[in-house]
Amino acid sequence: MREHEDRFGGGDLMSGFINWGDQTSETLAAMAADDPVAVLPVAAIEQHGPHLPLSTDAVIGEGLLDAASAVYNGMRPVLRLPMLSLGASVEHTGFPGTLSLSPERMAASIEAVGAGVARA
């Protein structure tokens, strides 16, 4: 653990998740040696009936990640990437407010994010 404290300014990197967007390029590059796990939350912006907001999937996903982060104490750092608030929700496109990509574009978007993570 001392190595983590020396390299990243103190604290136990492996307790809780590390927010990708809060890091510097240099910090992410140094973290690569620790073989981190990256988590990409994906949540469609789509209708859930008249009583729920379009962001329901994102709210649930963020809550799950917050809960998992609160109890995580693992052997590798976990990098929490920013929420990808798009989905392949073609069945919901008839409802106002739905933001949707084709399944192929959705898969390509996830692959592009993964390639960016790998470059870091």
Steps between C-alpha positions, in 0.01 A plus 500: 500500500787737566580497128147628422529771763833617362388504138154647537523742789384290793188304567413144418422486128340161535225608737217631288500589134711770338319750278669506159415863430655621826845366408781661303648337192816432695312332785313271260822407323665412832197297607532273197777307677248396767280325239181690590149394407295758311123513543294673231147568621253502211144620542241578240313828507151376424144510621397302806138604509344830606619474861878459456769722345680412180819458705362214711755248369786742568379576852477128579841432343670780693339377822626147440851626431492721811394201712764271348769764546407544865572135578781426252830408656668297231842416374493729195395859446160546335464796266147632467455648157242771430146378433425434134143627495397349171355167415381289213137575578347478156180359649453826694564747216130573466502661844612862541835543670655166409863522391595191305774360284478201273634184664802515268580861592450425868747211480745719306469774765579257780795362302628855440486576872682174569771594252541834677532324834762266355704796372510654848 
